[in-house]
Amino acid sequence: MTLAHDPRSRPARGTGELLVTGATGFLGQRVCRLLKARKVEFRALVRLTSVRSAIEGTGAWMVEGDLTKFASLAAALEGVTTVLHLAGVVREADPEINRDTHVHGTRNLLTACQEAGVKRVVAISSDTVLRADRDAYAQSKADAEQLLAHWDGGEAVVLRPPMMLGAGSPHLDRLLKLSRLPVVPKGPGRRPVGVDDVAAAAVAAALDLTDAPDEPIDLVGPDRVTLGELVALVAEARGARMKRRTLKLGALERRFAPEPEVDDRLARELLGWDPKPLREVLTAALESKR
Ligand SMILES: NC(=O)c1ccc[n+]([C@@H]2O[C@H](COP(=O)([O-])OP(=O)(O)OC[C@H]3O[C@@H](n4cnc5c(N)ncnc54)[C@H](OP(=O)(O)O)[C@@H]3O)[C@@H](O)[C@H]2O)c1
């Protein structure tokens, strides 16, 4: 289905062999800009409610579809050989919406891809799948990974980023609020990463990777920080100097649960993974806010 009311709409055929889902999102917008820089013709799957202006100027041909509506996907996939599957819900507590989007949505997409003859699906999972204590989001992402692992329609490449930071990140907004408090939450170490580095890895996995590995590719940030240290780095990046004391904040700390030990060997070997230091990511993100 194409968007009759969108002046840039045209039949999906002939508008590129790459389809991006989640193109209008935090990560997707960066991916679209990278594809434009590489002069790749591509389509973006957008919902009726999507804010299309977010990817205006990237050259994306917008095709209408919703992962939870199987029938909406066939036309979008006509002639497509590679799918960059970034769509997801990241701030949704409702288990049903998480399941609908990540599990049923991925199943619908994979079935439609198989029917369309898609050769490679690159999907963004999450490092939360590695936690022993999974919430609804992490469980649905883990179940989606299983579907991808057993897809026999073509190659599936699974990327697992941790918390992504950059301009426009909701995580960053929360961290900024925390950085204005005189106390910092106590919490275990994690390795957040810049969203631009994840976007570059996703594009490399779609366009440059010769063979898909049998295992997911962990995208680990270069700096291990506790939540308190991360908040302090955010404060430093916005030029604030304040003495803080640490405080135990149960619920928040659970959201910042310890990250299991993973390494980025595969990412470095296969995708040229060389993520920017956290301090640099935060400074750039806050500069663009000024
Ligand atoms: N943000 C993080 O720190 C983080 C960390 C690890 C992994 N991830 C994963 O990375 C991916 C991208 O995250 P993000 O932060 O860019 O998310 P985001 O900003 O919330 O964007 C989500 C995108 O998915 C689309 N989408 C949601 N439900 C859909 C559906 N049913 N059908 C079609 N499109 C749908 C949204 O479209 P609309 O514009 O129409 O809403 C939007 O384009 C997700 O898979 C997420 O699980 C994120």
The ligand as a MOL file (V3000), in Angstrom:
LIG
                    3D

  0  0  0     0  0            999 V3000
M  V30 BEGIN CTAB
M  V30 COUNTS 48 52 0 0 0
M  V30 BEGIN ATOM
M  V30 1 N 16.6470 3.3600 22.6900 0
M  V30 2 C 17.5000 2.5190 23.2660 0
M  V30 3 O 18.2720 2.8830 24.1920 0
M  V30 4 C 17.5630 1.0670 22.7950 0
M  V30 5 C 18.5020 0.1970 23.3850 0
M  V30 6 C 18.6070 -1.1150 22.9020 0
M  V30 7 C 17.7880 -1.5410 21.8630 0
M  V30 8 N 16.8680 -0.6880 21.3220 0 CHG=1
M  V30 9 C 16.0480 -1.1580 20.1840 0
M  V30 10 O 16.3830 -0.3430 19.0670 0
M  V30 11 C 15.2560 -0.1930 18.1920 0
M  V30 12 C 15.0200 1.2850 17.9020 0
M  V30 13 O 14.7770 1.9650 19.1350 0
M  V30 14 P 14.4760 3.5340 19.1590 0
M  V30 15 O 15.0280 4.0570 20.4310 0
M  V30 16 O 14.8690 4.1510 17.8600 0 CHG=-1
M  V30 17 O 12.8690 3.5230 19.2840 0
M  V30 18 P 11.8450 4.6930 18.9550 0
M  V30 19 O 12.5100 6.0180 18.8800 0
M  V30 20 O 10.7020 4.5450 19.9210 0
M  V30 21 O 11.3170 4.3340 17.4940 0
M  V30 22 C 10.5380 3.2050 17.2780 0
M  V30 23 C 10.2160 3.0910 15.8010 0
M  V30 24 O 9.4500 1.8790 15.6080 0
M  V30 25 C 8.2590 2.1910 14.8700 0
M  V30 26 N 7.1850 1.2590 15.2310 0
M  V30 27 C 6.7420 0.9550 16.4700 0
M  V30 28 N 5.7250 0.0830 16.3940 0
M  V30 29 C 5.5380 -0.1890 15.0630 0
M  V30 30 C 4.6470 -1.0100 14.3530 0
M  V30 31 N 3.7130 -1.7430 14.9690 0
M  V30 32 N 4.7340 -1.0520 12.9970 0
M  V30 33 C 5.6660 -0.2980 12.3410 0
M  V30 34 N 6.5440 0.5170 12.9730 0
M  V30 35 C 6.4720 0.5690 14.3270 0
M  V30 36 C 7.9520 3.6320 15.2850 0
M  V30 37 O 7.0730 4.2030 14.3350 0
M  V30 38 P 6.2030 5.5360 14.6570 0
M  V30 39 O 7.0690 6.6880 14.2640 0
M  V30 40 O 4.9860 5.3700 13.8300 0
M  V30 41 O 5.9000 5.5100 16.1390 0
M  V30 42 C 9.3450 4.2510 15.2710 0
M  V30 43 O 9.7410 4.5440 13.9520 0
M  V30 44 C 14.0950 -0.8900 18.8970 0
M  V30 45 O 13.9330 -2.1650 18.3300 0
M  V30 46 C 14.5450 -1.0030 20.3440 0
M  V30 47 O 13.9740 -2.1200 20.9920 0
M  V30 48 C 16.7300 0.6080 21.7600 0
M  V30 END ATOM
M  V30 BEGIN BOND
M  V30 1 1 1 2
M  V30 2 2 2 3
M  V30 3 1 2 4
M  V30 4 1 4 5
M  V30 5 2 4 48
M  V30 6 2 5 6
M  V30 7 1 6 7
M  V30 8 2 7 8
M  V30 9 1 8 9
M  V30 10 1 8 48
M  V30 11 1 9 10
M  V30 12 1 9 46
M  V30 13 1 10 11
M  V30 14 1 11 12
M  V30 15 1 11 44
M  V30 16 1 12 13
M  V30 17 1 13 14
M  V30 18 2 14 15
M  V30 19 1 14 16
M  V30 20 1 14 17
M  V30 21 1 17 18
M  V30 22 2 18 19
M  V30 23 1 18 20
M  V30 24 1 18 21
M  V30 25 1 21 22
M  V30 26 1 22 23
M  V30 27 1 23 24
M  V30 28 1 23 42
M  V30 29 1 24 25
M  V30 30 1 25 26
M  V30 31 1 25 36
M  V30 32 1 26 27
M  V30 33 1 26 35
M  V30 34 2 27 28
M  V30 35 1 28 29
M  V30 36 1 29 30
M  V30 37 2 29 35
M  V30 38 1 30 31
M  V30 39 2 30 32
M  V30 40 1 32 33
M  V30 41 2 33 34
M  V30 42 1 34 35
M  V30 43 1 36 37
M  V30 44 1 36 42
M  V30 45 1 37 38
M  V30 46 2 38 39
M  V30 47 1 38 40
M  V30 48 1 38 41
M  V30 49 1 42 43
M  V30 50 1 44 45
M  V30 51 1 44 46
M  V30 52 1 46 47
M  V30 END BOND
M  V30 END CTAB
M  END
